[in-house]
Amino acid sequence: MSDTATRTLVQQLFAKVGQGARPEDIALLFSEEVDWFIAGDMAQVPWIGRKTGRAGVASFYQAIRDRLVSEHFELTDILADGPRAVALGRLASRVKSTGKLIETAFAFDVTVAGGLIARFHMLEDSFAVAQAMRAD
């Protein structure tokens, strides 16, 4: 896969999410065998961890929408090298249940195979996310 094709698929992902596409439609950009992982406190933050297949991807996006309100999302760079891309940026989301604001830089590590996202790992300040989910 070319750098351009990889970058385009990653841009399509962020465009669909930003436009409020249905979680099931977002999941169509992913392989059914996607290696999906977001590290963090899975007991405190229900949407993180390992997900399986398109259903797992859709459940992630639905859980995010159910629990967070996006206040800011800035994608600053997409660095692509063949089938692999890293998307960098910053986000701010408010937790609906606590009213707390999550502000963090992020890096999405994405690999494309067969025209679909086959690997998706997110790096963020998982401690800040868990703290924001805690009711005081």
Biotite code that builds the C-alpha atoms (Angstrom):
import biotite.structure as struc

atoms = struc.array([
    struc.Atom([0.000, 0.000, 0.000], chain_id="A", res_id=1, res_name="MET", atom_name="CA", element="C"),
    struc.Atom([1.320, 3.442, -0.884], chain_id="A", res_id=2, res_name="SER", atom_name="CA", element="C"),
    struc.Atom([1.897, 6.252, 1.604], chain_id="A", res_id=3, res_name="ASP", atom_name="CA", element="C"),
    struc.Atom([-0.861, 8.231, -0.109], chain_id="A", res_id=4, res_name="THR", atom_name="CA", element="C"),
    struc.Atom([-3.428, 5.398, 0.070], chain_id="A", res_id=5, res_name="ALA", atom_name="CA", element="C"),
    struc.Atom([-2.648, 4.799, 3.749], chain_id="A", res_id=6, res_name="THR", atom_name="CA", element="C"),
    struc.Atom([-2.907, 8.507, 4.576], chain_id="A", res_id=7, res_name="ARG", atom_name="CA", element="C"),
    struc.Atom([-6.187, 8.755, 2.646], chain_id="A", res_id=8, res_name="THR", atom_name="CA", element="C"),
    struc.Atom([-7.759, 5.866, 4.581], chain_id="A", res_id=9, res_name="LEU", atom_name="CA", element="C"),
    struc.Atom([-6.706, 7.394, 7.908], chain_id="A", res_id=10, res_name="VAL", atom_name="CA", element="C"),
    struc.Atom([-8.155, 10.750, 6.793], chain_id="A", res_id=11, res_name="GLN", atom_name="CA", element="C"),
    struc.Atom([-11.405, 8.980, 5.849], chain_id="A", res_id=12, res_name="GLN", atom_name="CA", element="C"),
    struc.Atom([-11.571, 7.480, 9.344], chain_id="A", res_id=13, res_name="LEU", atom_name="CA", element="C"),
    struc.Atom([-11.236, 10.859, 11.060], chain_id="A", res_id=14, res_name="PHE", atom_name="CA", element="C"),
    struc.Atom([-13.687, 12.462, 8.608], chain_id="A", res_id=15, res_name="ALA", atom_name="CA", element="C"),
    struc.Atom([-16.353, 9.807, 9.315], chain_id="A", res_id=16, res_name="LYS", atom_name="CA", element="C"),
    struc.Atom([-15.883, 10.146, 13.064], chain_id="A", res_id=17, res_name="VAL", atom_name="CA", element="C"),
    struc.Atom([-15.972, 13.953, 12.869], chain_id="A", res_id=18, res_name="GLY", atom_name="CA", element="C"),
    struc.Atom([-19.120, 13.921, 10.737], chain_id="A", res_id=19, res_name="GLN", atom_name="CA", element="C"),
    struc.Atom([-20.914, 11.767, 13.289], chain_id="A", res_id=20, res_name="GLY", atom_name="CA", element="C"),
    struc.Atom([-21.194, 8.686, 11.081], chain_id="A", res_id=21, res_name="ALA", atom_name="CA", element="C"),
    struc.Atom([-22.918, 5.703, 12.626], chain_id="A", res_id=22, res_name="ARG", atom_name="CA", element="C"),
    struc.Atom([-20.471, 3.477, 14.557], chain_id="A", res_id=23, res_name="PRO", atom_name="CA", element="C"),
    struc.Atom([-21.316, 0.563, 12.234], chain_id="A", res_id=24, res_name="GLU", atom_name="CA", element="C"),
    struc.Atom([-20.383, 2.679, 9.205], chain_id="A", res_id=25, res_name="ASP", atom_name="CA", element="C"),
    struc.Atom([-17.085, 3.729, 10.800], chain_id="A", res_id=26, res_name="ILE", atom_name="CA", element="C"),
    struc.Atom([-16.352, 0.051, 11.501], chain_id="A", res_id=27, res_name="ALA", atom_name="CA", element="C"),
    struc.Atom([-16.555, -0.750, 7.771], chain_id="A", res_id=28, res_name="LEU", atom_name="CA", element="C"),
    struc.Atom([-13.134, 0.911, 7.379], chain_id="A", res_id=29, res_name="LEU", atom_name="CA", element="C"),
    struc.Atom([-11.640, -1.842, 9.570], chain_id="A", res_id=30, res_name="PHE", atom_name="CA", element="C"),
    struc.Atom([-10.692, -5.434, 8.883], chain_id="A", res_id=31, res_name="SER", atom_name="CA", element="C"),
    struc.Atom([-12.822, -8.033, 10.631], chain_id="A", res_id=32, res_name="GLU", atom_name="CA", element="C"),
    struc.Atom([-9.530, -9.269, 12.145], chain_id="A", res_id=33, res_name="GLU", atom_name="CA", element="C"),
    struc.Atom([-8.399, -5.830, 13.322], chain_id="A", res_id=34, res_name="VAL", atom_name="CA", element="C"),
    struc.Atom([-5.756, -5.705, 16.057], chain_id="A", res_id=35, res_name="ASP", atom_name="CA", element="C"),
    struc.Atom([-7.358, -2.953, 18.192], chain_id="A", res_id=36, res_name="TRP", atom_name="CA", element="C"),
    struc.Atom([-5.887, -1.851, 21.492], chain_id="A", res_id=37, res_name="PHE", atom_name="CA", element="C"),
    struc.Atom([-6.031, 1.183, 23.784], chain_id="A", res_id=38, res_name="ILE", atom_name="CA", element="C"),
    struc.Atom([-4.056, 0.839, 27.012], chain_id="A", res_id=39, res_name="ALA", atom_name="CA", element="C"),
    struc.Atom([-5.445, 2.007, 30.326], chain_id="A", res_id=40, res_name="GLY", atom_name="CA", element="C"),
    struc.Atom([-7.563, 1.219, 33.366], chain_id="A", res_id=41, res_name="ASP", atom_name="CA", element="C"),
    struc.Atom([-10.250, -1.014, 31.874], chain_id="A", res_id=42, res_name="MET", atom_name="CA", element="C"),
    struc.Atom([-12.108, -1.230, 35.201], chain_id="A", res_id=43, res_name="ALA", atom_name="CA", element="C"),
    struc.Atom([-12.552, 2.553, 35.245], chain_id="A", res_id=44, res_name="GLN", atom_name="CA", element="C"),
    struc.Atom([-12.791, 3.280, 31.504], chain_id="A", res_id=45, res_name="VAL", atom_name="CA", element="C"),
    struc.Atom([-15.161, 0.877, 29.747], chain_id="A", res_id=46, res_name="PRO", atom_name="CA", element="C"),
    struc.Atom([-14.301, 1.736, 26.136], chain_id="A", res_id=47, res_name="TRP", atom_name="CA", element="C"),
    struc.Atom([-10.565, 1.001, 26.278], chain_id="A", res_id=48, res_name="ILE", atom_name="CA", element="C"),
    struc.Atom([-8.715, -2.287, 26.017], chain_id="A", res_id=49, res_name="GLY", atom_name="CA", element="C"),
    struc.Atom([-8.682, -4.834, 23.235], chain_id="A", res_id=50, res_name="ARG", atom_name="CA", element="C"),
    struc.Atom([-11.587, -4.989, 20.783], chain_id="A", res_id=51, res_name="LYS", atom_name="CA", element="C"),
    struc.Atom([-12.448, -7.753, 18.366], chain_id="A", res_id=52, res_name="THR", atom_name="CA", element="C"),
    struc.Atom([-13.731, -7.336, 14.819], chain_id="A", res_id=53, res_name="GLY", atom_name="CA", element="C"),
    struc.Atom([-15.954, -4.674, 13.375], chain_id="A", res_id=54, res_name="ARG", atom_name="CA", element="C"),
    struc.Atom([-18.493, -5.201, 16.143], chain_id="A", res_id=55, res_name="ALA", atom_name="CA", element="C"),
    struc.Atom([-15.792, -4.317, 18.681], chain_id="A", res_id=56, res_name="GLY", atom_name="CA", element="C"),
    struc.Atom([-14.856, -1.193, 16.723], chain_id="A", res_id=57, res_name="VAL", atom_name="CA", element="C"),
    struc.Atom([-18.515, -0.108, 16.546], chain_id="A", res_id=58, res_name="ALA", atom_name="CA", element="C"),
    struc.Atom([-18.930, -0.743, 20.283], chain_id="A", res_id=59, res_name="SER", atom_name="CA", element="C"),
    struc.Atom([-15.944, 1.545, 20.982], chain_id="A", res_id=60, res_name="PHE", atom_name="CA", element="C"),
    struc.Atom([-17.384, 4.463, 19.009], chain_id="A", res_id=61, res_name="TYR", atom_name="CA", element="C"),
    struc.Atom([-20.826, 3.961, 20.540], chain_id="A", res_id=62, res_name="GLN", atom_name="CA", element="C"),
    struc.Atom([-19.376, 3.860, 24.070], chain_id="A", res_id=63, res_name="ALA", atom_name="CA", element="C"),
    struc.Atom([-17.446, 7.075, 23.424], chain_id="A", res_id=64, res_name="ILE", atom_name="CA", element="C"),
    struc.Atom([-20.594, 8.829, 22.215], chain_id="A", res_id=65, res_name="ARG", atom_name="CA", element="C"),
    struc.Atom([-22.600, 7.535, 25.154], chain_id="A", res_id=66, res_name="ASP", atom_name="CA", element="C"),
    struc.Atom([-20.102, 8.770, 27.751], chain_id="A", res_id=67, res_name="ARG", atom_name="CA", element="C"),
    struc.Atom([-18.211, 11.763, 26.323], chain_id="A", res_id=68, res_name="LEU", atom_name="CA", element="C"),
    struc.Atom([-18.854, 15.105, 24.669], chain_id="A", res_id=69, res_name="VAL", atom_name="CA", element="C"),
    struc.Atom([-16.067, 16.173, 22.329], chain_id="A", res_id=70, res_name="SER", atom_name="CA", element="C"),
    struc.Atom([-14.981, 19.742, 22.999], chain_id="A", res_id=71, res_name="GLU", atom_name="CA", element="C"),
    struc.Atom([-11.886, 19.860, 20.820], chain_id="A", res_id=72, res_name="HIS", atom_name="CA", element="C"),
    struc.Atom([-10.165, 17.517, 18.389], chain_id="A", res_id=73, res_name="PHE", atom_name="CA", element="C"),
    struc.Atom([-7.085, 18.604, 16.487], chain_id="A", res_id=74, res_name="GLU", atom_name="CA", element="C"),
    struc.Atom([-5.289, 16.289, 14.108], chain_id="A", res_id=75, res_name="LEU", atom_name="CA", element="C"),
    struc.Atom([-1.875, 17.872, 13.587], chain_id="A", res_id=76, res_name="THR", atom_name="CA", element="C"),
    struc.Atom([-0.019, 15.283, 11.478], chain_id="A", res_id=77, res_name="ASP", atom_name="CA", element="C"),
    struc.Atom([-0.451, 12.011, 9.666], chain_id="A", res_id=78, res_name="ILE", atom_name="CA", element="C"),
    struc.Atom([2.923, 10.419, 9.049], chain_id="A", res_id=79, res_name="LEU", atom_name="CA", element="C"),
    struc.Atom([2.696, 7.549, 6.557], chain_id="A", res_id=80, res_name="ALA", atom_name="CA", element="C"),
    struc.Atom([5.272, 5.013, 5.415], chain_id="A", res_id=81, res_name="ASP", atom_name="CA", element="C"),
    struc.Atom([3.816, 2.358, 3.157], chain_id="A", res_id=82, res_name="GLY", atom_name="CA", element="C"),
    struc.Atom([1.013, 0.539, 4.988], chain_id="A", res_id=83, res_name="PRO", atom_name="CA", element="C"),
    struc.Atom([1.702, 2.179, 8.351], chain_id="A", res_id=84, res_name="ARG", atom_name="CA", element="C"),
    struc.Atom([0.650, 5.595, 9.607], chain_id="A", res_id=85, res_name="ALA", atom_name="CA", element="C"),
    struc.Atom([0.853, 7.517, 12.846], chain_id="A", res_id=86, res_name="VAL", atom_name="CA", element="C"),
    struc.Atom([-1.742, 10.229, 13.436], chain_id="A", res_id=87, res_name="ALA", atom_name="CA", element="C"),
    struc.Atom([-0.809, 12.855, 16.019], chain_id="A", res_id=88, res_name="LEU", atom_name="CA", element="C"),
    struc.Atom([-2.895, 15.505, 17.709], chain_id="A", res_id=89, res_name="GLY", atom_name="CA", element="C"),
    struc.Atom([-4.701, 16.789, 20.789], chain_id="A", res_id=90, res_name="ARG", atom_name="CA", element="C"),
    struc.Atom([-8.196, 16.314, 22.105], chain_id="A", res_id=91, res_name="LEU", atom_name="CA", element="C"),
    struc.Atom([-10.462, 17.539, 24.856], chain_id="A", res_id=92, res_name="ALA", atom_name="CA", element="C"),
    struc.Atom([-13.572, 15.617, 25.893], chain_id="A", res_id=93, res_name="SER", atom_name="CA", element="C"),
    struc.Atom([-15.988, 16.148, 28.743], chain_id="A", res_id=94, res_name="ARG", atom_name="CA", element="C"),
    struc.Atom([-17.170, 13.104, 30.685], chain_id="A", res_id=95, res_name="VAL", atom_name="CA", element="C"),
    struc.Atom([-20.976, 13.230, 30.838], chain_id="A", res_id=96, res_name="LYS", atom_name="CA", element="C"),
    struc.Atom([-21.262, 11.465, 34.205], chain_id="A", res_id=97, res_name="SER", atom_name="CA", element="C"),
    struc.Atom([-18.674, 13.560, 36.073], chain_id="A", res_id=98, res_name="THR", atom_name="CA", element="C"),
    struc.Atom([-18.490, 16.817, 34.126], chain_id="A", res_id=99, res_name="GLY", atom_name="CA", element="C"),
    struc.Atom([-14.676, 16.517, 34.163], chain_id="A", res_id=100, res_name="LYS", atom_name="CA", element="C"),
    struc.Atom([-12.580, 17.499, 31.167], chain_id="A", res_id=101, res_name="LEU", atom_name="CA", element="C"),
    struc.Atom([-10.066, 15.114, 29.609], chain_id="A", res_id=102, res_name="ILE", atom_name="CA", element="C"),
    struc.Atom([-7.283, 16.949, 27.793], chain_id="A", res_id=103, res_name="GLU", atom_name="CA", element="C"),
    struc.Atom([-4.552, 14.874, 26.206], chain_id="A", res_id=104, res_name="THR", atom_name="CA", element="C"),
    struc.Atom([-2.196, 14.564, 23.297], chain_id="A", res_id=105, res_name="ALA", atom_name="CA", element="C"),
    struc.Atom([-2.686, 11.378, 21.293], chain_id="A", res_id=106, res_name="PHE", atom_name="CA", element="C"),
    struc.Atom([-0.985, 9.128, 18.797], chain_id="A", res_id=107, res_name="ALA", atom_name="CA", element="C"),
    struc.Atom([-2.899, 6.597, 16.721], chain_id="A", res_id=108, res_name="PHE", atom_name="CA", element="C"),
    struc.Atom([-0.678, 3.839, 15.328], chain_id="A", res_id=109, res_name="ASP", atom_name="CA", element="C"),
    struc.Atom([-2.457, 2.422, 12.274], chain_id="A", res_id=110, res_name="VAL", atom_name="CA", element="C"),
    struc.Atom([-1.569, -0.313, 9.802], chain_id="A", res_id=111, res_name="THR", atom_name="CA", element="C"),
    struc.Atom([-3.517, -0.877, 6.596], chain_id="A", res_id=112, res_name="VAL", atom_name="CA", element="C"),
    struc.Atom([-3.834, -4.200, 4.769], chain_id="A", res_id=113, res_name="ALA", atom_name="CA", element="C"),
    struc.Atom([-6.098, -5.017, 1.859], chain_id="A", res_id=114, res_name="GLY", atom_name="CA", element="C"),
    struc.Atom([-7.504, -1.487, 1.823], chain_id="A", res_id=115, res_name="GLY", atom_name="CA", element="C"),
    struc.Atom([-8.780, -1.752, 5.429], chain_id="A", res_id=116, res_name="LEU", atom_name="CA", element="C"),
    struc.Atom([-7.384, -0.798, 8.824], chain_id="A", res_id=117, res_name="ILE", atom_name="CA", element="C"),
    struc.Atom([-5.819, -3.980, 10.182], chain_id="A", res_id=118, res_name="ALA", atom_name="CA", element="C"),
    struc.Atom([-4.108, -2.553, 13.284], chain_id="A", res_id=119, res_name="ARG", atom_name="CA", element="C"),
    struc.Atom([-5.246, 0.347, 15.460], chain_id="A", res_id=120, res_name="PHE", atom_name="CA", element="C"),
    struc.Atom([-3.460, 1.220, 18.685], chain_id="A", res_id=121, res_name="HIS", atom_name="CA", element="C"),
    struc.Atom([-4.051, 4.486, 20.526], chain_id="A", res_id=122, res_name="MET", atom_name="CA", element="C"),
    struc.Atom([-1.656, 6.150, 22.919], chain_id="A", res_id=123, res_name="LEU", atom_name="CA", element="C"),
    struc.Atom([-2.966, 8.885, 25.211], chain_id="A", res_id=124, res_name="GLU", atom_name="CA", element="C"),
    struc.Atom([-2.717, 10.025, 28.822], chain_id="A", res_id=125, res_name="ASP", atom_name="CA", element="C"),
    struc.Atom([-4.674, 7.034, 30.134], chain_id="A", res_id=126, res_name="SER", atom_name="CA", element="C"),
    struc.Atom([-4.171, 8.182, 33.740], chain_id="A", res_id=127, res_name="PHE", atom_name="CA", element="C"),
    struc.Atom([-5.946, 11.469, 32.991], chain_id="A", res_id=128, res_name="ALA", atom_name="CA", element="C"),
    struc.Atom([-8.771, 9.600, 31.280], chain_id="A", res_id=129, res_name="VAL", atom_name="CA", element="C"),
    struc.Atom([-9.257, 7.293, 34.277], chain_id="A", res_id=130, res_name="ALA", atom_name="CA", element="C"),
    struc.Atom([-9.140, 10.247, 36.704], chain_id="A", res_id=131, res_name="GLN", atom_name="CA", element="C"),
    struc.Atom([-11.811, 12.082, 34.720], chain_id="A", res_id=132, res_name="ALA", atom_name="CA", element="C"),
    struc.Atom([-14.087, 9.031, 34.842], chain_id="A", res_id=133, res_name="MET", atom_name="CA", element="C"),
    struc.Atom([-13.916, 8.838, 38.649], chain_id="A", res_id=134, res_name="ARG", atom_name="CA", element="C"),
    struc.Atom([-16.747, 10.429, 40.553], chain_id="A", res_id=135, res_name="ALA", atom_name="CA", element="C"),
    struc.Atom([-15.421, 12.391, 43.533], chain_id="A", res_id=136, res_name="ASP", atom_name="CA", element="C"),
])
